[in-house]
C-alpha cells in the first residue's frame, strides 16, 4: 500500500517522506500518534496526488521527500493552505533542502520556509559530533535539558532568513584540540509571521544524522507506530518532537 491513514484525533497532519512504517519513519509516526493526530503518510518516491494535497491539514511535513515527487498542481494547493495558516515543516536529510535527492532550492514552496536553501549539495557530516546551542527562547524548547543534549552527526547547511528566528544552532567539536570549530549551523529555525507557522529542522529525526538524540533523556519509552510496530526512544527527545509538532499544528 502506498499510503496509510491512521485516525487518531482532531489534528490532521500530512507527512511526506522517510519510509513506510517499520523504517526511519517510525520516529515521526510515533510522535504524531503520541500527540493524538491523524496522519496521511505519503512514502518517498510516491508522487503527492493533487486530491490528497487539497485536503485541509493542520500541518504539512516534508522529511527526506524529494521535490520531484511534488507535482506542480499539488505544490500550488499546499502553498495556498500554508498561506492560510497551515503549519509547514521541513526536516533534514539527503532528499531535503538542497540535498542530492532533494532539489528544494528549485521549488516555490520552499520560499515559505524561514531559511534559504543552498544552490548545491548542502550535506554536512561530522563524525566527532555537532553540539546544539540554544539561541532563543520558544515554546518548542520549553523544559528541555540542552545542557545534557547528545551530539548530532549531520545536517543540511541552510541560511536563516533575516525575518526568521533561530532557536537552535549546532557546531562541530574537535576532540584533538578540545574546542569547537567551524561555523555555527542553523539547526532549528522558525518564522516570525504571526499569521503563519513554518519551521526548518535541519537534522533528521531518525538515525544516523540525529546521532544520540533518540536516546536524549533519562526515561526510556516504547511507543506504538502501527499494528505490531513499535519504536524505543527517550523522554526528552519525545518531548522535543511533540512540542514542535504541537506548535506547528497550532494546538
C-alpha distance (Angstrom), angle and dihedral (degrees) to the residues before:
residue distance angle dihedral
X1 . . .
X2 3.78 . .
X3 3.78 97.4 .
X4 3.78 135.8 25.4
X5 3.79 124.3 -158.3
X6 3.81 115.5 -159.2
X7 3.80 114.5 -168.6
X8 3.79 109.3 -149.6
X9 3.79 109.5 140.0
X10 3.77 152.5 -45.2
X11 3.82 97.0 -48.8
X12 3.80 112.8 88.3
X13 3.83 117.1 -157.7
X14 3.81 131.1 -178.7
X15 3.81 109.0 -151.5
X16 3.80 117.4 -174.7
X17 3.77 122.4 -173.7
X18 3.81 147.3 3.2
X19 3.82 101.9 92.5
X20 3.80 143.9 -59.3
X21 3.81 114.9 -69.9
X22 3.78 109.0 -69.9
X23 3.81 94.6 49.8
X24 3.82 136.5 63.4
X25 3.82 90.5 -43.8
X26 3.82 88.8 71.1
X27 3.80 92.2 88.7
X28 3.80 98.8 54.3
X29 3.81 92.8 36.6
X30 3.81 90.1 54.7
X31 3.82 91.8 48.5
X32 3.79 92.3 48.1
X33 3.79 90.1 50.5
X34 3.81 90.4 46.2
X35 3.83 92.7 60.0
X36 3.81 89.7 49.8
X37 3.78 98.2 -109.1
X38 3.77 133.8 151.4
X39 3.80 111.0 -125.9
X40 3.77 133.6 -159.5
X41 3.80 104.0 -160.7
X42 3.80 117.9 -162.0
X43 3.80 111.8 -169.4
X44 3.82 123.6 -130.9
X45 3.79 113.0 -88.4
X46 3.82 91.9 27.8
X47 3.80 115.1 111.1
X48 3.79 115.4 -124.7
X49 3.80 107.5 -112.1
X50 3.85 113.5 -132.0
X51 3.82 89.0 -129.5
X52 3.80 89.4 58.6
X53 3.81 90.6 45.5
X54 3.80 93.8 54.2
X55 3.83 93.4 59.1
X56 3.81 109.5 103.8
X57 3.80 111.9 -112.1
X58 3.78 133.4 -173.1
X59 3.80 90.0 -142.1
X60 3.81 139.1 9.0
X61 3.82 121.1 -153.4
X62 3.80 128.1 -169.0
X63 3.80 113.3 -170.9
X64 3.80 119.2 167.2
X65 3.81 89.7 -21.3
X66 3.79 115.1 136.8
X67 3.78 123.4 -130.8
X68 3.81 90.9 -124.4
X69 3.83 87.3 71.1
X70 3.81 92.0 61.1
X71 3.82 111.6 81.8
X72 3.80 115.8 -148.3
X73 3.81 92.6 -112.6
X74 3.81 91.6 52.3
X75 3.80 91.3 46.3
X76 3.82 91.2 54.3
X77 3.81 91.6 50.5
X78 3.81 92.3 50.7
X79 3.81 92.8 46.3
X80 3.80 89.4 52.5
X81 3.79 94.1 55.4
X82 3.82 94.2 41.3
X83 3.80 88.2 56.1
X84 3.81 87.4 52.1
X85 3.81 92.4 55.1
X86 3.81 109.5 -81.1
X87 3.81 110.2 143.8
X88 3.81 116.8 -111.7
X89 3.81 126.1 -158.7
X90 3.78 132.2 174.8
X91 3.80 117.2 -165.5
X92 3.80 121.7 -158.9
X93 3.78 127.3 -100.4
X94 3.78 145.3 112.9
X95 3.83 89.3 -70.9
X96 3.81 95.1 43.7
X97 3.81 132.7 87.4
X98 3.85 106.7 -17.4
X99 3.80 96.0 -20.9
X100 3.81 116.1 141.0
X101 3.82 92.2 -97.1
X102 3.82 96.7 31.8
X103 3.82 109.2 64.8
X104 3.80 91.8 174.5
X105 3.81 89.0 146.5
X106 3.82 85.2 79.3
X107 3.80 94.5 54.7
X108 3.78 133.8 94.1
X109 3.81 94.8 -143.8
X110 3.82 92.1 60.5
X111 3.81 87.4 64.8
X112 3.82 86.4 72.8
X113 3.81 91.4 62.1
X114 3.83 119.9 96.0
X115 3.83 89.7 -120.8
X116 3.79 137.9 60.1
X117 3.78 118.4 -125.1
X118 3.79 120.5 -128.8
X119 3.80 118.7 -108.4
X120 3.80 93.6 -121.8
X121 3.81 140.0 24.7
X122 3.82 105.2 -35.5
X123 3.81 102.9 -173.9
X124 3.80 118.3 136.0
X125 3.84 118.7 -168.6
X126 3.81 118.8 -175.5
X127 3.80 114.4 179.3
X128 3.81 93.4 -168.7
X129 3.79 90.6 55.3
X130 3.78 143.1 -103.6
X131 3.80 115.7 -111.9
X132 3.83 120.2 -145.4
X133 3.80 122.1 -127.9
X134 3.81 126.5 -166.3
X135 3.81 111.1 -128.1
X136 3.83 102.3 170.0
X137 3.79 138.2 18.2
X138 3.80 116.3 -111.8
X139 3.81 140.1 155.6
X140 3.82 89.2 -109.9
X141 3.82 89.0 65.5
X142 3.81 97.9 42.4
X143 3.85 114.8 142.1
X144 3.81 94.1 -5.6
X145 3.80 118.4 142.4
X146 3.81 103.1 -133.9
X147 3.80 91.3 164.3
X148 3.80 86.2 74.6
X149 3.80 99.3 31.7
X150 3.83 114.3 137.1
X151 3.79 123.0 -118.9
X152 3.79 126.2 -94.3
X153 3.78 124.4 -133.7
X154 3.81 102.6 -152.3
X155 3.80 148.7 -3.4
X156 3.79 145.0 169.0
X157 3.81 115.0 -89.0
X158 3.81 106.9 -127.8
X159 3.81 134.1 161.2
X160 3.80 119.0 -119.1
X161 3.78 112.8 -130.4
X162 3.79 120.3 -120.2
X163 3.79 92.4 -114.7
X164 3.83 93.4 50.0
X165 3.79 132.1 91.5
X166 3.80 118.9 -125.4
X167 3.80 109.3 -147.7
X168 3.81 100.3 171.4
X169 3.77 135.8 18.4
X170 3.81 130.7 -176.2
X171 3.78 130.2 -145.2
X172 3.80 132.3 -173.0
X173 3.79 122.0 -113.1
X174 3.81 121.3 -142.8
X175 3.83 107.0 -150.2
X176 3.81 95.5 -166.2
X177 3.80 92.1 56.0
X178 3.82 93.6 33.1
X179 3.78 91.7 -134.2
X180 3.78 142.8 99.3
X181 3.76 115.0 -96.6
X182 3.77 140.6 -175.0
X183 3.81 129.4 20.2
X184 3.79 128.3 -27.2
X185 3.80 103.7 -112.8
X186 3.83 121.1 -150.7
X187 3.80 106.7 -111.2
X188 3.82 104.8 170.8
X189 3.80 120.3 15.9
X190 3.81 128.6 171.1
X191 3.78 133.0 -174.7
X192 3.80 122.4 -111.1
X193 3.80 97.6 -143.3
X194 3.81 106.2 121.4
X195 3.80 90.7 -150.8
X196 3.81 95.9 56.3
X197 3.79 139.0 39.7
X198 3.78 117.9 -149.3
X199 3.79 129.5 157.0
X200 3.79 141.1 179.7
X201 3.81 118.9 -152.6
X202 3.77 102.5 -175.7
X203 3.80 100.9 -164.6
X204 3.80 125.0 60.2
X205 3.80 130.3 -96.5
X206 3.80 89.2 -138.6
X207 3.81 131.1 58.9
X208 2.94 139.7 -64.5
X209 3.81 99.2 38.8
X210 3.80 96.3 38.1
X211 3.81 89.2 57.5
X212 3.80 111.6 -172.3
X213 3.80 95.7 -6.8
X214 3.81 92.4 103.3
X215 3.83 85.9 62.3
X216 3.82 95.8 44.8
X217 3.78 109.4 132.2
X218 3.79 140.9 34.7
X219 3.80 100.4 -95.1
X220 3.81 123.4 69.1
X221 3.79 117.2 -143.8
X222 3.79 132.8 -169.1
X223 3.80 111.2 -151.2
X224 3.81 129.7 -171.1
X225 3.79 117.4 -116.9
X226 3.79 106.3 174.0
X227 3.83 133.7 -30.4
X228 3.84 105.4 -38.3
X229 3.81 95.0 -8.8
X230 3.82 119.5 109.2
X231 3.79 136.0 170.1
X232 3.81 129.4 -149.9
X233 3.81 117.7 -142.0
X234 3.80 139.2 146.2
X235 3.78 129.6 -100.1
X236 3.83 102.4 -110.4
X237 3.79 91.4 50.3
X238 3.80 90.5 50.1
X239 3.80 91.6 47.2
X240 3.80 91.4 51.9
X241 3.80 92.4 50.4
X242 3.81 94.1 43.8
X243 3.81 93.0 49.7
X244 3.80 91.8 47.8
X245 3.81 92.3 50.0
X246 3.81 93.3 44.8
X247 3.81 91.9 50.8
X248 3.79 90.3 46.7
X249 3.81 92.3 52.5
X250 3.83 91.1 43.0
X251 3.81 91.5 -121.8
